[in-house]
Amino acid sequence: MNDQAAKPDWRMGGITAPEVEDYLYAMLPPRDEVLAEMEADASKNDVAIVGPAVARVLYQLAAISGAKKVFEMGSAIGYSTVWWARAVGEDGRVIYTDGDHKNAEKARRYFDRAGVSQRITVRVGDALEILSEQKEPYDIIFNDVDKTDYPRVFRLALPRLRSGGLFISDNVLWKGKLRRPNPDDRTKAILEFNKLICASKDLFTTILPIRDGVAVCVKK
Ligand SMILES: C[S@@+](CC[C@H](N)C(=O)[O-])C[C@H]1O[C@@H](n2cnc3c(N)ncnc32)[C@H](O)[C@@H]1O
């Protein structure tokens, strides 16, 4: 195994001790051909995906909660979307959103090959605008858009989640930069977002220090 295969870019690091992180990834079962190809594609083309350790948490959360309707904000080549689609089952529905047409085209091809196209609606455009249009409540809203938008996503997502539904966000520990001096705009936005989700009386929140930090919020 070369270095690139051993440590693809999407692993990130900076949160847990490197040897702990290595152990966690070494323990993961292998993925099927399509997911493995998506992981290699993401690493080669610098696409920031959640990767398999976080994806398995997402899958578990959907499975445990019996989620059937997932709204994903920031889907890129559709890696996390495939995991959601498999977790919700044949009668489930996942909304893919991304601002980039090329990402969506590539994602569609992967969805076909993964056998989950029927469960996924692909929407290209601003995920926050598309979410604003939604009338029916979702079981899960997954937030992985540009980090400066996180506080705005918090305000938009809550009313569109059913009671008992999950609001899940990636990158909330932001490469370990949250406690460093002179935070940049993305870091400031994540600091504000984390305060909002942790202080909200409408949410029960935990932050999982896995990969780059995953916030799991249950709507009361
Ligand atoms: C981190 S990647 C998503 C990775 C994906 N969730 C996965 O794990 O496989 C973020 C993606 O969100 C898209 N994006 C960022 N802000 C967006 C917005 N406001 N609306 C739609 N897409 C957005 C970017 O084009 C990028 O492809």
The ligand as an SDF file (V2000), in Angstrom:
LIG
                    3D

 27 29  0  0  0  0  0  0  0  0999 V2000
  -17.6430   18.6710    1.9150 C   0  0  0  0  0  0  0  0  0  0  0  0
  -18.3380   18.5430    0.3500 S   0  0  0  0  0  0  0  0  0  0  0  0
  -19.6670   17.4140    0.5780 C   0  0  0  0  0  0  0  0  0  0  0  0
  -19.2270   16.0060    0.7540 C   0  0  0  0  0  0  0  0  0  0  0  0
  -20.3270   15.0030    0.9050 C   0  0  0  0  0  0  0  0  0  0  0  0
  -21.2460   15.3670    1.9700 N   0  0  0  0  0  0  0  0  0  0  0  0
  -19.7350   13.6460    1.2140 C   0  0  0  0  0  0  0  0  0  0  0  0
  -19.3180   13.4610    2.3550 O   0  0  0  0  0  0  0  0  0  0  0  0
  -19.6490   12.8100    0.3260 O   0  0  0  0  0  0  0  0  0  0  0  0
  -19.1780   20.0490    0.2600 C   0  0  0  0  0  0  0  0  0  0  0  0
  -19.9470   20.2400   -1.0370 C   0  0  0  0  0  0  0  0  0  0  0  0
  -20.9290   21.2040   -0.7740 O   0  0  0  0  0  0  0  0  0  0  0  0
  -21.1000   22.0140   -1.8960 C   0  0  0  0  0  0  0  0  0  0  0  0
  -21.6430   23.2700   -1.3730 N   0  0  0  0  0  0  0  0  0  0  0  0
  -21.0700   24.1440   -0.5170 C   0  0  0  0  0  0  0  0  0  0  0  0
  -21.9430   25.1150   -0.1890 N   0  0  0  0  0  0  0  0  0  0  0  0
  -23.0900   24.8350   -0.8580 C   0  0  0  0  0  0  0  0  0  0  0  0
  -24.3520   25.4400   -0.9320 C   0  0  0  0  0  0  0  0  0  0  0  0
  -24.6500   26.5570   -0.2470 N   0  0  0  0  0  0  0  0  0  0  0  0
  -25.2920   24.8720   -1.7170 N   0  0  0  0  0  0  0  0  0  0  0  0
  -25.0390   23.7400   -2.4000 C   0  0  0  0  0  0  0  0  0  0  0  0
  -23.8590   23.1180   -2.3710 N   0  0  0  0  0  0  0  0  0  0  0  0
  -22.9000   23.6490   -1.6080 C   0  0  0  0  0  0  0  0  0  0  0  0
  -19.7620   22.0980   -2.5570 C   0  0  0  0  0  0  0  0  0  0  0  0
  -19.9380   22.2540   -3.9550 O   0  0  0  0  0  0  0  0  0  0  0  0
  -19.1450   20.7420   -2.2030 C   0  0  0  0  0  0  0  0  0  0  0  0
  -19.3080   19.8440   -3.2760 O   0  0  0  0  0  0  0  0  0  0  0  0
  1  2  1  0
  2  3  1  0
  2 10  1  0
  3  4  1  0
  4  5  1  0
  5  6  1  0
  5  7  1  0
  7  8  2  0
  7  9  1  0
 10 11  1  0
 11 12  1  0
 11 26  1  0
 12 13  1  0
 13 14  1  0
 13 24  1  0
 14 15  1  0
 14 23  1  0
 15 16  2  0
 16 17  1  0
 17 18  1  0
 17 23  2  0
 18 19  1  0
 18 20  2  0
 20 21  1  0
 21 22  2  0
 22 23  1  0
 24 25  1  0
 24 26  1  0
 26 27  1  0
M  CHG  2   2   1   9  -1
M  END
$$$$
